[in-house]
Amino acid sequence: MQQITCMCPPMTESRDADLLFKALSDPSRRKLLDLLHAHDGRTLNDLCEHLDMSRQGATQHLNVLEAANLVATTWRGREKLHFLNPVPLQDIYERWIAKFEKPRLKALGNLKRRLEKTHG
């Protein structure tokens, strides 16, 4: 069984959020996340085939994603494999998106029930 490691230091909640939003702010990093979502466990060479940048540039972007805990890596022989870690994205969803969706969905549900009563 392969062990996936993250070389990330322990983070505080605000530092963690800052790193996440910084990592997500760049279109190249978002593209890397999309590539890993489509096919996890890619090598740097495989990722570079889909990017318009040098290996060094891709490595720098991957390092930012790793620091934000969005990408985890493991070694298979001499190949370093990159895996998407969706947990921080779920944390963002729960912290920043879900709480704003609930009232809107509740209002839509109430509206639907009122319309069904008046037109049903």
Backbone as XML, in Angstrom:
<?xml version="1.0"?>
<chain id="A" units="angstrom">
  <residue number="1" name="MET">
    <atom name="N" x="0.840" y="-1.182" z="0.000"/>
    <atom name="CA" x="0.000" y="0.000" z="0.000"/>
    <atom name="C" x="0.882" y="1.242" z="0.000"/>
  </residue>
  <residue number="2" name="GLN">
    <atom name="N" x="0.530" y="2.200" z="-0.857"/>
    <atom name="CA" x="1.307" y="3.428" z="-0.960"/>
    <atom name="C" x="0.920" y="4.392" z="0.142"/>
  </residue>
  <residue number="3" name="GLN">
    <atom name="N" x="1.896" y="5.105" z="0.622"/>
    <atom name="CA" x="1.637" y="6.123" z="1.634"/>
    <atom name="C" x="1.741" y="7.486" z="0.980"/>
  </residue>
  <residue number="4" name="ILE">
    <atom name="N" x="0.686" y="8.285" z="1.140"/>
    <atom name="CA" x="0.673" y="9.637" z="0.609"/>
    <atom name="C" x="1.081" y="10.572" z="1.731"/>
  </residue>
  <residue number="5" name="THR">
    <atom name="N" x="2.050" y="11.423" z="1.439"/>
    <atom name="CA" x="2.555" y="12.307" z="2.486"/>
    <atom name="C" x="2.345" y="13.761" z="2.109"/>
  </residue>
  <residue number="6" name="CYS">
    <atom name="N" x="2.187" y="14.553" z="3.114"/>
    <atom name="CA" x="2.115" y="15.996" z="2.931"/>
    <atom name="C" x="3.204" y="16.602" z="3.801"/>
  </residue>
  <residue number="7" name="MET">
    <atom name="N" x="4.044" y="17.410" z="3.227"/>
    <atom name="CA" x="5.151" y="18.011" z="3.954"/>
    <atom name="C" x="4.751" y="19.366" z="4.536"/>
  </residue>
  <residue number="8" name="CYS">
    <atom name="N" x="3.461" y="19.539" z="4.787"/>
    <atom name="CA" x="2.942" y="20.818" z="5.241"/>
    <atom name="C" x="3.107" y="20.972" z="6.750"/>
  </residue>
  <residue number="9" name="PRO">
    <atom name="N" x="3.499" y="22.164" z="7.205"/>
    <atom name="CA" x="3.580" y="22.393" z="8.649"/>
    <atom name="C" x="2.182" y="22.550" z="9.228"/>
  </residue>
  <residue number="10" name="PRO">
    <atom name="N" x="2.033" y="22.337" z="10.547"/>
    <atom name="CA" x="0.724" y="22.579" z="11.156"/>
    <atom name="C" x="0.304" y="24.018" z="10.918"/>
  </residue>
  <residue number="11" name="MET">
    <atom name="N" x="-0.994" y="24.228" z="10.677"/>
    <atom name="CA" x="-1.459" y="25.563" z="10.326"/>
    <atom name="C" x="-2.539" y="26.028" z="11.284"/>
  </residue>
  <residue number="12" name="THR">
    <atom name="N" x="-2.615" y="27.328" z="11.394"/>
    <atom name="CA" x="-3.728" y="27.915" z="12.118"/>
    <atom name="C" x="-4.860" y="28.094" z="11.128"/>
  </residue>
  <residue number="13" name="GLU">
    <atom name="N" x="-6.074" y="28.299" z="11.628"/>
    <atom name="CA" x="-7.233" y="28.420" z="10.741"/>
    <atom name="C" x="-7.084" y="29.579" z="9.767"/>
  </residue>
  <residue number="14" name="SER">
    <atom name="N" x="-6.624" y="30.737" z="10.233"/>
    <atom name="CA" x="-6.514" y="31.888" z="9.329"/>
    <atom name="C" x="-5.379" y="31.704" z="8.330"/>
  </residue>
  <residue number="15" name="ARG">
    <atom name="N" x="-4.264" y="31.145" z="8.749"/>
    <atom name="CA" x="-3.151" y="30.911" z="7.820"/>
    <atom name="C" x="-3.559" y="29.872" z="6.789"/>
  </residue>
  <residue number="16" name="ASP">
    <atom name="N" x="-4.276" y="28.840" z="7.228"/>
    <atom name="CA" x="-4.758" y="27.797" z="6.336"/>
    <atom name="C" x="-5.670" y="28.398" z="5.271"/>
  </residue>
  <residue number="17" name="ALA">
    <atom name="N" x="-6.616" y="29.225" z="5.681"/>
    <atom name="CA" x="-7.540" y="29.855" z="4.728"/>
    <atom name="C" x="-6.788" y="30.773" z="3.777"/>
  </residue>
  <residue number="18" name="ASP">
    <atom name="N" x="-5.824" y="31.520" z="4.272"/>
    <atom name="CA" x="-5.036" y="32.405" z="3.412"/>
    <atom name="C" x="-4.297" y="31.612" z="2.340"/>
  </residue>
  <residue number="19" name="LEU">
    <atom name="N" x="-3.688" y="30.488" z="2.730"/>
    <atom name="CA" x="-2.966" y="29.653" z="1.761"/>
    <atom name="C" x="-3.917" y="29.046" z="0.737"/>
  </residue>
  <residue number="20" name="LEU">
    <atom name="N" x="-5.097" y="28.624" z="1.189"/>
    <atom name="CA" x="-6.086" y="28.047" z="0.275"/>
    <atom name="C" x="-6.533" y="29.063" z="-0.770"/>
  </residue>
  <residue number="21" name="PHE">
    <atom name="N" x="-6.921" y="30.247" z="-0.312"/>
    <atom name="CA" x="-7.400" y="31.251" z="-1.251"/>
    <atom name="C" x="-6.284" y="31.735" z="-2.173"/>
  </residue>
  <residue number="22" name="LYS">
    <atom name="N" x="-5.063" y="31.821" z="-1.661"/>
    <atom name="CA" x="-3.933" y="32.187" z="-2.521"/>
    <atom name="C" x="-3.728" y="31.121" z="-3.587"/>
  </residue>
  <residue number="23" name="ALA">
    <atom name="N" x="-3.782" y="29.857" z="-3.188"/>
    <atom name="CA" x="-3.584" y="28.758" z="-4.135"/>
    <atom name="C" x="-4.673" y="28.749" z="-5.200"/>
  </residue>
  <residue number="24" name="LEU">
    <atom name="N" x="-5.906" y="29.017" z="-4.802"/>
    <atom name="CA" x="-7.028" y="28.979" z="-5.738"/>
    <atom name="C" x="-7.116" y="30.225" z="-6.615"/>
  </residue>
  <residue number="25" name="SER">
    <atom name="N" x="-6.379" y="31.265" z="-6.276"/>
    <atom name="CA" x="-6.490" y="32.533" z="-7.015"/>
    <atom name="C" x="-5.831" y="32.489" z="-8.388"/>
  </residue>
  <residue number="26" name="ASP">
    <atom name="N" x="-4.979" y="31.522" z="-8.625"/>
    <atom name="CA" x="-4.242" y="31.478" z="-9.883"/>
    <atom name="C" x="-4.878" y="30.492" z="-10.872"/>
  </residue>
  <residue number="27" name="PRO">
    <atom name="N" x="-5.138" y="30.920" z="-12.106"/>
    <atom name="CA" x="-5.766" y="30.028" z="-13.086"/>
    <atom name="C" x="-4.937" y="28.782" z="-13.410"/>
  </residue>
  <residue number="28" name="SER">
    <atom name="N" x="-3.625" y="28.888" z="-13.398"/>
    <atom name="CA" x="-2.782" y="27.716" z="-13.674"/>
    <atom name="C" x="-2.918" y="26.677" z="-12.570"/>
  </residue>
  <residue number="29" name="ARG">
    <atom name="N" x="-3.013" y="27.130" z="-11.340"/>
    <atom name="CA" x="-3.177" y="26.181" z="-10.226"/>
    <atom name="C" x="-4.569" y="25.541" z="-10.269"/>
  </residue>
  <residue number="30" name="ARG">
    <atom name="N" x="-5.577" y="26.335" z="-10.639"/>
    <atom name="CA" x="-6.918" y="25.753" z="-10.774"/>
    <atom name="C" x="-6.933" y="24.708" z="-11.891"/>
  </residue>
  <residue number="31" name="LYS">
    <atom name="N" x="-6.188" y="24.963" z="-12.956"/>
    <atom name="CA" x="-6.105" y="23.980" z="-14.041"/>
    <atom name="C" x="-5.424" y="22.703" z="-13.552"/>
  </residue>
  <residue number="32" name="LEU">
    <atom name="N" x="-4.375" y="22.834" z="-12.755"/>
    <atom name="CA" x="-3.721" y="21.653" z="-12.180"/>
    <atom name="C" x="-4.704" y="20.853" z="-11.331"/>
  </residue>
  <residue number="33" name="LEU">
    <atom name="N" x="-5.506" y="21.543" z="-10.527"/>
    <atom name="CA" x="-6.509" y="20.844" z="-9.715"/>
    <atom name="C" x="-7.535" y="20.141" z="-10.598"/>
  </residue>
  <residue number="34" name="ASP">
    <atom name="N" x="-7.944" y="20.795" z="-11.688"/>
    <atom name="CA" x="-8.881" y="20.157" z="-12.617"/>
    <atom name="C" x="-8.266" y="18.910" z="-13.251"/>
  </residue>
  <residue number="35" name="LEU">
    <atom name="N" x="-7.001" y="18.994" z="-13.615"/>
    <atom name="CA" x="-6.318" y="17.833" z="-14.197"/>
    <atom name="C" x="-6.251" y="16.674" z="-13.209"/>
  </residue>
  <residue number="36" name="LEU">
    <atom name="N" x="-5.956" y="16.999" z="-11.954"/>
    <atom name="CA" x="-5.891" y="15.943" z="-10.941"/>
    <atom name="C" x="-7.280" y="15.390" z="-10.626"/>
  </residue>
  <residue number="37" name="HIS">
    <atom name="N" x="-8.283" y="16.239" z="-10.705"/>
    <atom name="CA" x="-9.650" y="15.758" z="-10.488"/>
    <atom name="C" x="-10.043" y="14.765" z="-11.589"/>
  </residue>
  <residue number="38" name="ALA">
    <atom name="N" x="-9.646" y="15.065" z="-12.822"/>
    <atom name="CA" x="-9.972" y="14.196" z="-13.955"/>
    <atom name="C" x="-9.224" y="12.869" z="-13.883"/>
  </residue>
  <residue number="39" name="HIS">
    <atom name="N" x="-7.989" y="12.924" z="-13.404"/>
    <atom name="CA" x="-7.175" y="11.703" z="-13.314"/>
    <atom name="C" x="-6.136" y="11.902" z="-12.222"/>
  </residue>
  <residue number="40" name="ASP">
    <atom name="N" x="-6.385" y="11.295" z="-11.083"/>
    <atom name="CA" x="-5.493" y="11.432" z="-9.931"/>
    <atom name="C" x="-4.219" y="10.613" z="-10.115"/>
  </residue>
  <residue number="41" name="GLY">
    <atom name="N" x="-3.198" y="10.978" z="-9.378"/>
    <atom name="CA" x="-1.958" y="10.213" z="-9.378"/>
    <atom name="C" x="-1.089" y="10.486" z="-10.589"/>
  </residue>
  <residue number="42" name="ARG">
    <atom name="N" x="-1.022" y="11.731" z="-11.011"/>
    <atom name="CA" x="-0.242" y="12.095" z="-12.196"/>
    <atom name="C" x="1.181" y="12.503" z="-11.823"/>
  </residue>
  <residue number="43" name="THR">
    <atom name="N" x="2.079" y="12.244" z="-12.754"/>
    <atom name="CA" x="3.463" y="12.691" z="-12.594"/>
    <atom name="C" x="3.586" y="14.125" z="-13.101"/>
  </residue>
  <residue number="44" name="LEU">
    <atom name="N" x="4.693" y="14.744" z="-12.790"/>
    <atom name="CA" x="4.958" y="16.098" z="-13.278"/>
    <atom name="C" x="4.968" y="16.122" z="-14.807"/>
  </residue>
  <residue number="45" name="ASN">
    <atom name="N" x="5.601" y="15.129" z="-15.429"/>
    <atom name="CA" x="5.640" y="15.070" z="-16.895"/>
    <atom name="C" x="4.234" y="15.010" z="-17.473"/>
  </residue>
  <residue number="46" name="ASP">
    <atom name="N" x="3.388" y="14.186" z="-16.891"/>
    <atom name="CA" x="2.015" y="14.056" z="-17.365"/>
    <atom name="C" x="1.269" y="15.378" z="-17.223"/>
  </residue>
  <residue number="47" name="LEU">
    <atom name="N" x="1.424" y="16.041" z="-16.100"/>
    <atom name="CA" x="0.753" y="17.319" z="-15.889"/>
    <atom name="C" x="1.256" y="18.375" z="-16.873"/>
  </residue>
  <residue number="48" name="CYS">
    <atom name="N" x="2.566" y="18.391" z="-17.119"/>
    <atom name="CA" x="3.149" y="19.393" z="-18.021"/>
    <atom name="C" x="2.655" y="19.241" z="-19.456"/>
  </residue>
  <residue number="49" name="GLU">
    <atom name="N" x="2.259" y="18.030" z="-19.853"/>
    <atom name="CA" x="1.729" y="17.821" z="-21.200"/>
    <atom name="C" x="0.470" y="18.646" z="-21.446"/>
  </residue>
  <residue number="50" name="HIS">
    <atom name="N" x="-0.237" y="18.981" z="-20.378"/>
    <atom name="CA" x="-1.509" y="19.691" z="-20.488"/>
    <atom name="C" x="-1.392" y="21.172" z="-20.128"/>
  </residue>
  <residue number="51" name="LEU">
    <atom name="N" x="-0.174" y="21.628" z="-19.876"/>
    <atom name="CA" x="0.028" y="23.010" z="-19.447"/>
    <atom name="C" x="0.908" y="23.754" z="-20.440"/>
  </residue>
  <residue number="52" name="ASP">
    <atom name="N" x="0.744" y="25.037" z="-20.471"/>
    <atom name="CA" x="1.550" y="25.891" z="-21.334"/>
    <atom name="C" x="2.624" y="26.574" z="-20.487"/>
  </residue>
  <residue number="53" name="MET">
    <atom name="N" x="3.460" y="25.755" z="-19.820"/>
    <atom name="CA" x="4.511" y="26.318" z="-18.967"/>
    <atom name="C" x="5.641" y="25.319" z="-18.815"/>
  </residue>
  <residue number="54" name="SER">
    <atom name="N" x="6.732" y="25.782" z="-18.287"/>
    <atom name="CA" x="7.903" y="24.936" z="-18.080"/>
    <atom name="C" x="7.679" y="23.987" z="-16.906"/>
  </residue>
  <residue number="55" name="ARG">
    <atom name="N" x="8.538" y="22.985" z="-16.822"/>
    <atom name="CA" x="8.488" y="22.062" z="-15.674"/>
    <atom name="C" x="8.724" y="22.837" z="-14.373"/>
  </residue>
  <residue number="56" name="GLN">
    <atom name="N" x="9.647" y="23.791" z="-14.411"/>
    <atom name="CA" x="9.944" y="24.587" z="-13.222"/>
    <atom name="C" x="8.713" y="25.387" z="-12.796"/>
  </residue>
  <residue number="57" name="GLY">
    <atom name="N" x="8.013" y="25.978" z="-13.743"/>
    <atom name="CA" x="6.796" y="26.727" z="-13.432"/>
    <atom name="C" x="5.724" y="25.829" z="-12.832"/>
  </residue>
  <residue number="58" name="ALA">
    <atom name="N" x="5.538" y="24.650" z="-13.434"/>
    <atom name="CA" x="4.548" y="23.702" z="-12.919"/>
    <atom name="C" x="4.927" y="23.249" z="-11.513"/>
  </residue>
  <residue number="59" name="THR">
    <atom name="N" x="6.210" y="23.023" z="-11.286"/>
    <atom name="CA" x="6.672" y="22.610" z="-9.959"/>
    <atom name="C" x="6.385" y="23.688" z="-8.922"/>
  </residue>
  <residue number="60" name="GLN">
    <atom name="N" x="6.613" y="24.934" z="-9.280"/>
    <atom name="CA" x="6.337" y="26.029" z="-8.343"/>
    <atom name="C" x="4.842" y="26.095" z="-8.005"/>
  </residue>
  <residue number="61" name="HIS">
    <atom name="N" x="3.982" y="25.922" z="-9.011"/>
    <atom name="CA" x="2.547" y="25.922" z="-8.759"/>
    <atom name="C" x="2.137" y="24.725" z="-7.888"/>
  </residue>
  <residue number="62" name="LEU">
    <atom name="N" x="2.714" y="23.572" z="-8.164"/>
    <atom name="CA" x="2.411" y="22.387" z="-7.354"/>
    <atom name="C" x="2.864" y="22.581" z="-5.911"/>
  </residue>
  <residue number="63" name="ASN">
    <atom name="N" x="3.989" y="23.264" z="-5.704"/>
    <atom name="CA" x="4.459" y="23.531" z="-4.347"/>
    <atom name="C" x="3.466" y="24.411" z="-3.578"/>
  </residue>
  <residue number="64" name="VAL">
    <atom name="N" x="2.879" y="25.391" z="-4.256"/>
    <atom name="CA" x="1.875" y="26.241" z="-3.617"/>
    <atom name="C" x="0.638" y="25.401" z="-3.256"/>
  </residue>
  <residue number="65" name="LEU">
    <atom name="N" x="0.232" y="24.520" z="-4.174"/>
    <atom name="CA" x="-0.915" y="23.652" z="-3.905"/>
    <atom name="C" x="-0.631" y="22.682" z="-2.757"/>
  </residue>
  <residue number="66" name="GLU">
    <atom name="N" x="0.580" y="22.173" z="-2.688"/>
    <atom name="CA" x="0.964" y="21.289" z="-1.580"/>
    <atom name="C" x="0.965" y="22.051" z="-0.260"/>
  </residue>
  <residue number="67" name="ALA">
    <atom name="N" x="1.486" y="23.275" z="-0.270"/>
    <atom name="CA" x="1.520" y="24.081" z="0.956"/>
    <atom name="C" x="0.110" y="24.364" z="1.462"/>
  </residue>
  <residue number="68" name="ALA">
    <atom name="N" x="-0.846" y="24.461" z="0.544"/>
    <atom name="CA" x="-2.243" y="24.697" z="0.916"/>
    <atom name="C" x="-2.969" y="23.389" z="1.211"/>
  </residue>
  <residue number="69" name="ASN">
    <atom name="N" x="-2.266" y="22.277" z="1.152"/>
    <atom name="CA" x="-2.805" y="20.945" z="1.435"/>
    <atom name="C" x="-3.854" y="20.523" z="0.402"/>
  </residue>
  <residue number="70" name="LEU">
    <atom name="N" x="-3.807" y="21.105" z="-0.787"/>
    <atom name="CA" x="-4.728" y="20.728" z="-1.854"/>
    <atom name="C" x="-4.187" y="19.581" z="-2.702"/>
  </residue>
  <residue number="71" name="VAL">
    <atom name="N" x="-2.880" y="19.359" z="-2.617"/>
    <atom name="CA" x="-2.239" y="18.277" z="-3.343"/>
    <atom name="C" x="-1.359" y="17.505" z="-2.368"/>
  </residue>
  <residue number="72" name="ALA">
    <atom name="N" x="-1.483" y="16.187" z="-2.438"/>
    <atom name="CA" x="-0.627" y="15.292" z="-1.653"/>
    <atom name="C" x="0.217" y="14.484" z="-2.646"/>
  </residue>
  <residue number="73" name="THR">
    <atom name="N" x="1.374" y="14.059" z="-2.208"/>
    <atom name="CA" x="2.270" y="13.330" z="-3.105"/>
    <atom name="C" x="2.715" y="12.020" z="-2.480"/>
  </residue>
  <residue number="74" name="THR">
    <atom name="N" x="3.118" y="11.129" z="-3.367"/>
    <atom name="CA" x="3.733" y="9.877" z="-2.955"/>
    <atom name="C" x="4.729" y="9.478" z="-4.033"/>
  </residue>
  <residue number="75" name="TRP">
    <atom name="N" x="5.676" y="8.666" z="-3.656"/>
    <atom name="CA" x="6.687" y="8.216" z="-4.603"/>
    <atom name="C" x="6.390" y="6.795" z="-5.022"/>
  </residue>
  <residue number="76" name="ARG">
    <atom name="N" x="6.496" y="6.533" z="-6.334"/>
    <atom name="CA" x="6.421" y="5.182" z="-6.886"/>
    <atom name="C" x="7.726" y="4.985" z="-7.644"/>
  </residue>
  <residue number="77" name="GLY">
    <atom name="N" x="8.657" y="4.332" z="-6.990"/>
    <atom name="CA" x="9.988" y="4.226" z="-7.569"/>
    <atom name="C" x="10.602" y="5.611" z="-7.657"/>
  </residue>
  <residue number="78" name="ARG">
    <atom name="N" x="10.975" y="6.020" z="-8.859"/>
    <atom name="CA" x="11.568" y="7.348" z="-9.053"/>
    <atom name="C" x="10.541" y="8.392" z="-9.470"/>
  </residue>
  <residue number="79" name="GLU">
    <atom name="N" x="9.275" y="7.984" z="-9.574"/>
    <atom name="CA" x="8.226" y="8.921" z="-9.983"/>
    <atom name="C" x="7.495" y="9.486" z="-8.778"/>
  </residue>
  <residue number="80" name="LYS">
    <atom name="N" x="7.311" y="10.770" z="-8.788"/>
    <atom name="CA" x="6.523" y="11.446" z="-7.760"/>
    <atom name="C" x="5.111" y="11.616" z="-8.307"/>
  </residue>
  <residue number="81" name="LEU">
    <atom name="N" x="4.150" y="11.037" z="-7.616"/>
    <atom name="CA" x="2.758" y="11.109" z="-8.050"/>
    <atom name="C" x="2.026" y="12.171" z="-7.246"/>
  </residue>
  <residue number="82" name="HIS">
    <atom name="N" x="1.164" y="12.913" z="-7.920"/>
    <atom name="CA" x="0.411" y="14.007" z="-7.302"/>
    <atom name="C" x="-1.065" y="13.622" z="-7.240"/>
  </residue>
  <residue number="83" name="PHE">
    <atom name="N" x="-1.671" y="13.830" z="-6.077"/>
    <atom name="CA" x="-3.066" y="13.480" z="-5.848"/>
    <atom name="C" x="-3.821" y="14.691" z="-5.320"/>
  </residue>
  <residue number="84" name="LEU">
    <atom name="N" x="-5.037" y="14.857" z="-5.795"/>
    <atom name="CA" x="-5.910" y="15.911" z="-5.304"/>
    <atom name="C" x="-6.381" y="15.561" z="-3.904"/>
  </residue>
  <residue number="85" name="ASN">
    <atom name="N" x="-6.323" y="16.532" z="-2.999"/>
    <atom name="CA" x="-6.882" y="16.384" z="-1.659"/>
    <atom name="C" x="-8.097" y="17.313" z="-1.585"/>
  </residue>
  <residue number="86" name="PRO">
    <atom name="N" x="-9.317" y="16.776" z="-1.688"/>
    <atom name="CA" x="-10.508" y="17.629" z="-1.726"/>
    <atom name="C" x="-10.959" y="18.154" z="-0.366"/>
  </residue>
  <residue number="87" name="VAL">
    <atom name="N" x="-10.356" y="17.699" z="0.715"/>
    <atom name="CA" x="-10.807" y="18.098" z="2.051"/>
    <atom name="C" x="-10.770" y="19.613" z="2.257"/>
  </residue>
  <residue number="88" name="PRO">
    <atom name="N" x="-9.688" y="20.309" z="1.914"/>
    <atom name="CA" x="-9.701" y="21.766" z="2.098"/>
    <atom name="C" x="-10.787" y="22.462" z="1.268"/>
  </residue>
  <residue number="89" name="LEU">
    <atom name="N" x="-11.089" y="21.921" z="0.094"/>
    <atom name="CA" x="-12.161" y="22.498" z="-0.721"/>
    <atom name="C" x="-13.517" y="22.320" z="-0.041"/>
  </residue>
  <residue number="90" name="GLN">
    <atom name="N" x="-13.718" y="21.166" z="0.577"/>
    <atom name="CA" x="-14.950" y="20.926" z="1.321"/>
    <atom name="C" x="-15.033" y="21.876" z="2.514"/>
  </residue>
  <residue number="91" name="ASP">
    <atom name="N" x="-13.905" y="22.110" z="3.154"/>
    <atom name="CA" x="-13.877" y="23.058" z="4.279"/>
    <atom name="C" x="-14.274" y="24.462" z="3.821"/>
  </residue>
  <residue number="92" name="ILE">
    <atom name="N" x="-13.768" y="24.879" z="2.662"/>
    <atom name="CA" x="-14.142" y="26.184" z="2.117"/>
    <atom name="C" x="-15.637" y="26.217" z="1.833"/>
  </residue>
  <residue number="93" name="TYR">
    <atom name="N" x="-16.125" y="25.149" z="1.235"/>
    <atom name="CA" x="-17.556" y="25.088" z="0.932"/>
    <atom name="C" x="-18.386" y="25.245" z="2.211"/>
  </residue>
  <residue number="94" name="GLU">
    <atom name="N" x="-18.039" y="24.483" z="3.227"/>
    <atom name="CA" x="-18.813" y="24.527" z="4.473"/>
    <atom name="C" x="-18.691" y="25.884" z="5.162"/>
  </residue>
  <residue number="95" name="ARG">
    <atom name="N" x="-17.513" y="26.468" z="5.142"/>
    <atom name="CA" x="-17.272" y="27.719" z="5.855"/>
    <atom name="C" x="-17.789" y="28.941" z="5.101"/>
  </residue>
  <residue number="96" name="TRP">
    <atom name="N" x="-17.647" y="28.947" z="3.773"/>
    <atom name="CA" x="-17.906" y="30.160" z="3.019"/>
    <atom name="C" x="-19.096" y="30.083" z="2.065"/>
  </residue>
  <residue number="97" name="ILE">
    <atom name="N" x="-19.579" y="28.912" z="1.725"/>
    <atom name="CA" x="-20.643" y="28.821" z="0.726"/>
    <atom name="C" x="-21.938" y="28.260" z="1.305"/>
  </residue>
  <residue number="98" name="ALA">
    <atom name="N" x="-21.854" y="27.135" z="1.982"/>
    <atom name="CA" x="-23.055" y="26.428" z="2.450"/>
    <atom name="C" x="-23.935" y="27.301" z="3.334"/>
  </residue>
  <residue number="99" name="LYS">
    <atom name="N" x="-23.338" y="28.073" z="4.208"/>
    <atom name="CA" x="-24.149" y="28.886" z="5.116"/>
    <atom name="C" x="-24.955" y="29.945" z="4.378"/>
  </residue>
  <residue number="100" name="PHE">
    <atom name="N" x="-24.497" y="30.341" z="3.193"/>
    <atom name="CA" x="-25.234" y="31.313" z="2.403"/>
    <atom name="C" x="-26.301" y="30.639" z="1.537"/>
  </residue>
  <residue number="101" name="GLU">
    <atom name="N" x="-26.110" y="29.355" z="1.229"/>
    <atom name="CA" x="-27.086" y="28.617" z="0.438"/>
    <atom name="C" x="-28.331" y="28.254" z="1.234"/>
  </residue>
  <residue number="102" name="LYS">
    <atom name="N" x="-28.171" y="27.895" z="2.492"/>
    <atom name="CA" x="-29.286" y="27.391" z="3.290"/>
    <atom name="C" x="-30.468" y="28.359" z="3.343"/>
  </residue>
  <residue number="103" name="PRO">
    <atom name="N" x="-30.281" y="29.631" z="3.665"/>
    <atom name="CA" x="-31.436" y="30.542" z="3.700"/>
    <atom name="C" x="-32.112" y="30.692" z="2.330"/>
  </residue>
  <residue number="104" name="ARG">
    <atom name="N" x="-31.310" y="30.732" z="1.289"/>
    <atom name="CA" x="-31.866" y="30.881" z="-0.062"/>
    <atom name="C" x="-32.686" y="29.647" z="-0.444"/>
  </residue>
  <residue number="105" name="LEU">
    <atom name="N" x="-32.173" y="28.450" z="-0.149"/>
    <atom name="CA" x="-32.904" y="27.228" z="-0.453"/>
    <atom name="C" x="-34.181" y="27.123" z="0.377"/>
  </residue>
  <residue number="106" name="LYS">
    <atom name="N" x="-34.104" y="27.554" z="1.630"/>
    <atom name="CA" x="-35.295" y="27.551" z="2.473"/>
    <atom name="C" x="-36.343" y="28.508" z="1.907"/>
  </residue>
  <residue number="107" name="ALA">
    <atom name="N" x="-35.922" y="29.683" z="1.475"/>
    <atom name="CA" x="-36.851" y="30.656" z="0.890"/>
    <atom name="C" x="-37.489" y="30.111" z="-0.381"/>
  </residue>
  <residue number="108" name="LEU">
    <atom name="N" x="-36.717" y="29.440" z="-1.219"/>
    <atom name="CA" x="-37.265" y="28.838" z="-2.430"/>
    <atom name="C" x="-38.276" y="27.744" z="-2.105"/>
  </residue>
  <residue number="109" name="GLY">
    <atom name="N" x="-37.970" y="26.943" z="-1.100"/>
    <atom name="CA" x="-38.902" y="25.899" z="-0.660"/>
    <atom name="C" x="-40.203" y="26.493" z="-0.155"/>
  </residue>
  <residue number="110" name="ASN">
    <atom name="N" x="-40.105" y="27.558" z="0.633"/>
    <atom name="CA" x="-41.308" y="28.236" z="1.144"/>
    <atom name="C" x="-42.121" y="28.828" z="-0.001"/>
  </residue>
  <residue number="111" name="LEU">
    <atom name="N" x="-41.452" y="29.438" z="-0.961"/>
    <atom name="CA" x="-42.132" y="30.015" z="-2.110"/>
    <atom name="C" x="-42.859" y="28.934" z="-2.899"/>
  </residue>
  <residue number="112" name="LYS">
    <atom name="N" x="-42.203" y="27.820" z="-3.112"/>
    <atom name="CA" x="-42.810" y="26.702" z="-3.844"/>
    <atom name="C" x="-44.078" y="26.232" z="-3.136"/>
  </residue>
  <residue number="113" name="ARG">
    <atom name="N" x="-44.014" y="26.055" z="-1.811"/>
    <atom name="CA" x="-45.186" y="25.603" z="-1.051"/>
    <atom name="C" x="-46.325" y="26.623" z="-1.153"/>
  </residue>
  <residue number="114" name="ARG">
    <atom name="N" x="-46.013" y="27.915" z="-1.049"/>
    <atom name="CA" x="-47.053" y="28.950" z="-1.156"/>
    <atom name="C" x="-47.690" y="28.957" z="-2.531"/>
  </residue>
  <residue number="115" name="LEU">
    <atom name="N" x="-46.869" y="28.811" z="-3.574"/>
    <atom name="CA" x="-47.401" y="28.783" z="-4.937"/>
    <atom name="C" x="-48.269" y="27.545" z="-5.170"/>
  </residue>
  <residue number="116" name="GLU">
    <atom name="N" x="-47.847" y="26.428" z="-4.626"/>
    <atom name="CA" x="-48.650" y="25.203" z="-4.778"/>
    <atom name="C" x="-49.994" y="25.332" z="-4.072"/>
  </residue>
  <residue number="117" name="LYS">
    <atom name="N" x="-50.027" y="26.025" z="-2.933"/>
    <atom name="CA" x="-51.285" y="26.214" z="-2.198"/>
    <atom name="C" x="-52.230" y="27.131" z="-2.965"/>
  </residue>
  <residue number="118" name="THR">
    <atom name="N" x="-51.701" y="28.191" z="-3.548"/>
    <atom name="CA" x="-52.567" y="29.153" z="-4.227"/>
    <atom name="C" x="-52.979" y="28.695" z="-5.606"/>
  </residue>
  <residue number="119" name="HIS">
    <atom name="N" x="-52.180" y="27.842" z="-6.240"/>
    <atom name="CA" x="-52.487" y="27.388" z="-7.597"/>
    <atom name="C" x="-52.858" y="25.908" z="-7.651"/>
  </residue>
  <residue number="120" name="GLY">
    <atom name="N" x="-52.957" y="25.268" z="-6.526"/>
    <atom name="CA" x="-53.218" y="23.832" z="-6.518"/>
    <atom name="C" x="-54.497" y="23.498" z="-5.963"/>
  </residue>
</chain>
